[in-house]
């Protein structure tokens, strides 16, 4: 369904106007109960002439206009009890220069913060000096469990490496208090020089229990031993998509800090590891607790014709008999 902006505004303005007229009429004609009842009935019939799905589409259309979204959804709820009061379950941020209204939720509409369940930052520029304060303040304003998705877009956008490398972003991300609301962390296309860069991110999230990593690449070294914080996270679910690369240092790092990543695992999913590192993956999985509920190692091998410049899965991929999925 496609709805124009003018149609959205017209319908909601008309509903708001009639609702306001009803209120004014009530004040003037309290002694005329029959007339008041008739007016309220007319307004209700007008409002409910639109299907619930249309109202939801209108509310959805206003996702980037917080004040109008809140006002229109509250008006709709007067006539449609099933209308969503908000559309802030998921906050997707593409460009830090255009996300001012979203990050102002904590100041302008703090009651909506409890509705946020997923925050997605699709580029690392949100942590550059000119934007990091607003980004960090917004993340700290969240008090209910959320999923935080961070995208490393350095390989997709035309930014300079100096702006996009994790070593330039991490100080801004780690310089403040821990982000206690983050319960699940999603990292898309991460590029780290060392395992410690990844490990420091995890330790800034003391309550994170789920970890999802997509398109992981190999690192240079593990670094010197890291001094753990007083409140260390305990990962219970881990999903790692290696995308056919070799990440031996990553598996070694997990084993080195097993108290964080392995000792409390309930689910462990490893997707597309290379055959060369399969033994390292199995060695890492063997350190998981005995009450591990799900173990999935899904290993594929690409045919030479399917290997493109970006190592993406081709249509001629062949599944080898090295796929393992175990459910207790």
Secondary structure, DSSP 8 states (H G I E B T S, - for coil): ----HHHHHHHHHHHHHHHHHHHHHHHH-TT-HHHHHHHHHHHHHHHTTS-HHHHHHHHHHTTT-HHHHHHHHHHHHHH-TTS-S---SEEEES-GGG-HHHHTHHHH-GGGGGG--EEEE-SGGGGSHHHHHHHHHHHHH--S-EEEEEE--TTTS---HHHH-HHHHHHHHHSSS--TTEEEEEEES---SBHHHHHHHHHT-TT--EEEEES----SB--S-----SS-----EEEEE-TT---HHHHHHHHHTHHHHTTT-SEEEEES--GGGHHHHHHHHTTS-TT--EEEEE-EE--GGG--TT----TT-EE-S--EEEE-
